[in-house]
Amino acid sequence: MPSNLRDHKRAAPDAGKAWETVVALRRRGRKQALGFPLELPLGEALLTIARGGGWRVEPDPPPEVAALLALYLPLALVPHGHGFVLAHLAQSLDGRIATTGGDSQWLTGEADQRHTHRLRALADAVIVGAGTVRQDNPRLTVRHCAGDQPVRVVLDANLTLSADRDVFRDGAAETLVLAAADHVGGATRLGHAEIVPLPRDGERLAPAAIRAALARRGLHWLYVEGGGVTVSRFLAAGALDRLQIALAPVILGSGRPSLQLPEIAALSGALRPRVRHVPLGGDLLVECVFHD
Ligand SMILES: NC(=O)c1ccc[n+]([C@@H]2O[C@H](COP(=O)([O-])OP(=O)(O)OC[C@H]3O[C@@H](n4cnc5c(N)ncnc54)[C@H](OP(=O)(O)O)[C@@H]3O)[C@@H](O)[C@H]2O)c1
């Protein structure tokens, strides 16, 4: 950073610039090990990141920029090649992610929807279960923010989905279907998507095997976008580093459940992760940290 830029009074950065800096940092981290301390321009301000992730912006940024950096910098700084899995679910106050018929668009507001696009942009791969592709026909691309398209991964052990789903035919990003090897036969493609056979673990594909198969393809930072069954299986297997629950101020009273884990007999068996709370528009994001 030239000294004249260090010294003159700099204009405060806005959230758009801050997100561009997060994306630039993630791109750099994907290509090479990040050297610390790191200095990056943030509009006319300067972002300094220390080894260990501590950071500061000079001059002091507006609160919305500080909040954005606090939420996304730790996610952008995950070292390349280091396995990292984050899941996100949008749910009602009574723990539902959709109506019984499957309507989930949109439980949470625009800020959380933009947040999910930002998570896609940070991830190497976005993972969804077959139920979500069947019900929502999502594109799983980055559209509401700047950033790179993740590889799209659909879990469909028994290859139940048809090739007419958008993710299999739009060619918008590389797409993989993970299926049980005993069900794949000689099939190699579903529309544009590549079918990847994995060993079956009972009725399922083990999250550890999913992580390992994706890691072999250079996909380490994984974003599990839903639905409830898929996220629950990762959580039950101890395969999540972080879980983000976006709580919408809505009560459905019925509908598809968010997390479902094996029954516990006493509260001492409950998971008690470290959490932080982040307001997202009219919703509240609760981030659970299972592993640092
Ligand atoms: N609010 C939100 O954040 C959010 C996000 C996404 C989706 N949704 C909503 O959630 C609903 C769908 O969610 P859902 O919980 O019913 O289903 P889901 O998690 O999308 O899909 C579950 C199915 O995916 C396959 N699958 C998942 N994990 C697997 C594994 N480890 N190994 C093998 N197969 C695996 C299985 O398919 P098979 O049973 O065929 O083997 C499983 O039944 C939709 O209504 C959608 O709109 C809400």
The ligand as a Tripos MOL2 file, in Angstrom:
@<TRIPOS>MOLECULE
LIG
   48    52     1     0     0
SMALL
NO_CHARGES

@<TRIPOS>ATOM
      1 N1        -35.7880  -23.4500    4.5380 N.am      1 LIG1
      2 C1        -34.6600  -23.8990    4.0290 C.2       1 LIG1
      3 O1        -33.5480  -23.4780    4.3800 O.2       1 LIG1
      4 C2        -34.7100  -24.9470    2.9680 C.ar      1 LIG1
      5 C3        -33.5440  -25.2820    2.2560 C.ar      1 LIG1
      6 C4        -33.6100  -26.2790    1.3110 C.ar      1 LIG1
      7 C5        -34.8190  -26.9130    1.0870 C.ar      1 LIG1
      8 N2        -35.9290  -26.5520    1.7760 N.ar      1 LIG1
      9 C6        -37.1890  -27.2620    1.6200 C.3       1 LIG1
     10 O2        -36.9820  -28.5070    2.2220 O.3       1 LIG1
     11 C7        -37.7600  -29.4970    1.5660 C.3       1 LIG1
     12 C8        -36.8390  -30.6280    1.1660 C.3       1 LIG1
     13 O3        -36.0790  -30.9820    2.3150 O.3       1 LIG1
     14 P1        -36.1180  -32.4250    2.8860 P.3       1 LIG1
     15 O4        -35.5020  -32.3590    4.2440 O.co2     1 LIG1
     16 O5        -37.5030  -32.9820    2.7300 O.co2     1 LIG1
     17 O6        -35.1950  -33.2110    1.8650 O.3       1 LIG1
     18 P2        -33.6760  -32.9890    1.3490 P.3       1 LIG1
     19 O7        -32.7510  -32.9080    2.4990 O.co2     1 LIG1
     20 O8        -33.6210  -31.9080    0.3440 O.co2     1 LIG1
     21 O9        -33.4690  -34.3280    0.5630 O.3       1 LIG1
     22 C9        -33.4650  -35.5230    1.2870 C.3       1 LIG1
     23 C10       -33.1380  -36.6380    0.3440 C.3       1 LIG1
     24 O10       -31.8540  -36.3890   -0.2310 O.3       1 LIG1
     25 C11       -31.1520  -37.6040   -0.3130 C.3       1 LIG1
     26 N3        -30.0300  -37.5280    0.6290 N.ar      1 LIG1
     27 C12       -29.7520  -36.5910    1.5440 C.ar      1 LIG1
     28 N4        -28.6550  -36.8950    2.2390 N.ar      1 LIG1
     29 C13       -28.2310  -38.0500    1.7570 C.ar      1 LIG1
     30 C14       -27.1600  -38.9130    2.0720 C.ar      1 LIG1
     31 N5        -26.2870  -38.6410    3.0440 N.pl3     1 LIG1
     32 N6        -27.0360  -40.0500    1.3760 N.ar      1 LIG1
     33 C15       -27.9120  -40.3550    0.4030 C.ar      1 LIG1
     34 N7        -28.9550  -39.6100    0.0470 N.ar      1 LIG1
     35 C16       -29.1020  -38.4660    0.7250 C.ar      1 LIG1
     36 C17       -32.1160  -38.6980    0.1320 C.3       1 LIG1
     37 O11       -32.8040  -39.1120   -0.9990 O.3       1 LIG1
     38 P3        -33.4390  -40.6150   -1.1120 P.3       1 LIG1
     39 O12       -34.3750  -40.7290    0.0450 O.co2     1 LIG1
     40 O13       -34.0970  -40.6040   -2.4600 O.co2     1 LIG1
     41 O14       -32.2800  -41.5370   -1.0040 O.co2     1 LIG1
     42 C18       -33.0340  -37.9470    1.0740 C.3       1 LIG1
     43 O15       -34.3060  -38.5120    1.2260 O.3       1 LIG1
     44 C19       -38.4000  -28.8120    0.3750 C.3       1 LIG1
     45 O16       -39.7290  -28.5210    0.7210 O.3       1 LIG1
     46 C20       -37.6120  -27.5430    0.2130 C.3       1 LIG1
     47 O17       -38.4260  -26.5280   -0.2860 O.3       1 LIG1
     48 C21       -35.8970  -25.5840    2.7180 C.ar      1 LIG1
@<TRIPOS>BOND
     1     1     2 1
     2     2     3 2
     3     2     4 1
     4     4     5 ar
     5     4    48 ar
     6     5     6 ar
     7     6     7 ar
     8     7     8 ar
     9     8     9 1
    10     8    48 ar
    11     9    10 1
    12     9    46 1
    13    10    11 1
    14    11    12 1
    15    11    44 1
    16    12    13 1
    17    13    14 1
    18    14    15 2
    19    14    16 1
    20    14    17 1
    21    17    18 1
    22    18    19 2
    23    18    20 1
    24    18    21 1
    25    21    22 1
    26    22    23 1
    27    23    24 1
    28    23    42 1
    29    24    25 1
    30    25    26 1
    31    25    36 1
    32    26    27 ar
    33    26    35 ar
    34    27    28 ar
    35    28    29 ar
    36    29    30 ar
    37    29    35 ar
    38    30    31 1
    39    30    32 ar
    40    32    33 ar
    41    33    34 ar
    42    34    35 ar
    43    36    37 1
    44    36    42 1
    45    37    38 1
    46    38    39 2
    47    38    40 1
    48    38    41 1
    49    42    43 1
    50    44    45 1
    51    44    46 1
    52    46    47 1
@<TRIPOS>SUBSTRUCTURE
     1 LIG1         1 GROUP 0 **** ****
